[in-house]
Amino acid sequence: MAMTSTVPLRIGISQCLLGEHVRYDGGHKRDDLLLEALGRYVEWVPVCPEVEVGMGVPREKIRLVGDPRSPRLVTLNTGVDHTEAMERFSHRRIRELEALDLSGYVFKASSPSCGIREVPLVNAQGKDTLSGVGLFAQAFMEHFPDMPVEDESRLHDPQAIQNFLERARAYRRS
């Protein structure tokens, strides 16, 4: 996996994957395998939408509810709706990330803000489904439709890591 340039790829990442204590319960989801496999090739650009939007640590757990095409982001127990705040934050933060010339992004799987597929969502009938996409991740992918994105759970396979790096290098060259 030798780099063709001495400048590392700049890759966005869900901040909890770096071991930062930003999760709702005050914990983290440090992914040593991912960090070891990619760390020497990339410069990480950490983002935690939930903290950056002002939800704090620790905080009440959030979830997606409603229509999978336009879900609401609400707290689990009190039902506080953070959808508009997350949408405003996402548009602002995406502009900031655009200026950093990212070559890819690694999102936290299943997160109501960062999951890129199969995020738990309570549909209009009150049934739990895996049909959601995190609000920040959705806005990011719409803004950067060609940028390589992946969630950490899929980057535990050496071939998937190699493919992600190749796609990120190609994106940087384009």
C-alpha positions in Angstrom: 0.0 0.0 0.0 2.8 2.5 -0.8 1.7 6.0 -1.4 2.6 7.8 -4.6 2.9 11.1 -2.8 4.5 12.2 0.4 1.3 14.2 1.3 -1.1 12.0 3.2 -4.7 11.6 2.1 -6.9 13.8 4.2 -9.8 11.6 5.4 -12.8 12.7 7.5 -13.7 10.3 10.4 -16.3 10.0 13.1 -14.4 11.3 16.1 -15.5 8.5 18.4 -13.5 6.0 16.2 -10.3 7.8 17.2 -10.9 7.0 20.8 -12.3 10.4 21.8 -14.9 10.3 24.5 -17.7 12.0 22.5 -20.5 9.3 22.6 -23.8 9.8 24.3 -22.7 7.7 27.3 -19.3 9.5 27.6 -17.5 6.6 25.9 -15.8 6.1 22.6 -15.6 3.5 19.9 -11.9 3.5 19.2 -11.2 1.2 16.3 -7.6 0.1 16.6 -7.7 -2.2 13.6 -8.9 0.7 11.4 -6.5 3.2 12.8 -3.5 0.9 12.5 -4.4 -0.1 8.9 -5.0 3.4 7.6 -3.3 5.7 10.1 0.1 5.8 8.3 -1.4 6.7 5.0 -3.9 9.4 6.1 -4.4 12.6 8.0 -7.6 12.2 10.0 -10.1 15.1 10.1 -12.3 14.2 13.1 -16.0 15.3 13.3 -18.7 14.5 15.9 -21.9 16.0 14.6 -23.8 15.4 17.9 -21.2 17.2 20.0 -20.5 19.9 17.5 -24.3 20.7 17.2 -24.3 21.3 21.0 -25.8 18.1 22.4 -22.9 17.6 24.9 -21.4 14.6 26.6 -23.0 12.7 28.2 -26.3 13.2 26.5 -29.7 11.6 26.0 -29.5 8.9 23.3 -31.0 9.9 19.9 -32.7 7.9 17.2 -34.3 8.4 13.7 -38.0 8.2 13.5 -40.6 8.6 10.7 -40.1 8.4 6.9 -36.8 7.0 5.9 -36.6 9.6 3.1 -36.9 12.5 5.6 -36.4 11.1 9.1 -36.5 13.1 12.3 -33.7 13.0 14.8 -35.2 12.9 18.3 -34.1 12.0 21.8 -35.1 8.6 23.0 -36.9 9.5 26.3 -37.9 13.1 26.1 -38.6 13.3 22.4 -36.7 16.5 21.8 -36.3 17.0 18.0 -32.8 17.9 16.8 -33.5 17.6 13.1 -33.3 21.3 12.1 -30.3 22.0 14.3 -28.5 19.0 12.7 -29.4 20.0 9.2 -28.1 23.6 9.8 -24.9 22.2 11.4 -24.5 19.7 8.5 -24.6 22.4 5.8 -22.1 24.6 7.7 -19.7 21.8 8.6 -19.8 20.4 5.1 -18.7 23.8 3.7 -15.8 23.8 6.2 -14.8 20.2 5.2 -15.0 21.1 1.5 -12.2 23.7 2.1 -10.0 21.0 3.6 -9.9 18.9 0.4 -10.9 15.6 1.8 -10.3 12.5 -0.2 -12.7 10.2 1.7 -14.7 9.7 4.9 -15.0 6.9 7.4 -18.4 7.1 9.3 -19.5 5.3 12.4 -21.8 2.5 11.5 -25.5 2.6 12.7 -25.2 6.1 14.1 -28.3 8.3 13.8 -26.0 11.1 12.7 -23.2 9.3 10.9 -24.5 5.9 9.7 -24.3 5.5 5.9 -26.7 2.5 5.6 -28.9 0.3 7.7 -29.3 2.8 10.6 -32.1 1.9 13.0 -35.2 3.9 12.3 -38.7 3.7 13.9 -41.1 4.0 11.0 -44.5 5.7 11.0 -46.1 2.5 12.1 -43.9 2.3 15.2 -41.8 -0.6 13.9 -38.1 -0.8 14.2 -36.4 -1.0 10.8 -32.8 -0.7 9.5 -33.9 1.6 6.7 -32.3 4.9 8.0 -29.3 6.9 7.0 -27.7 9.3 9.5 -28.6 12.9 9.0 -25.0 14.3 8.8 -23.9 11.3 6.6 -26.8 11.8 4.2 -26.1 15.5 3.8 -22.4 14.8 3.3 -23.0 12.1 0.7 -25.4 14.3 -1.2 -22.9 17.1 -1.3 -19.9 14.9 -2.2 -21.6 12.2 -4.4 -18.3 10.9 -5.8 -16.2 11.0 -2.7 -15.4 7.5 -1.3 -17.2 6.9 2.0 -17.3 3.8 4.2 -18.3 2.8 7.7 -15.7 1.3 10.0 -17.4 -2.1 10.2 -16.7 -2.7 6.5 -13.0 -1.6 6.8 -11.9 -4.6 8.9 -11.1 -6.6 5.7 -7.7 -5.9 4.2 -9.1 -5.9 0.6 -11.8 -3.4 1.7 -9.1 -1.2 3.2 -7.0 -1.4 0.0 -10.0 -0.6 -2.2 -10.9 2.4 0.0 -7.3 3.8 -0.2 -7.3 3.3 -4.0 -10.6 5.1 -4.4 -9.4 7.9 -2.1 -6.2 8.3 -4.1 -8.2 8.4 -7.3 -10.6 11.0 -5.9 -7.7 13.2 -4.8 -6.2 13.0 -8.3 -9.5 13.9 -10.0 
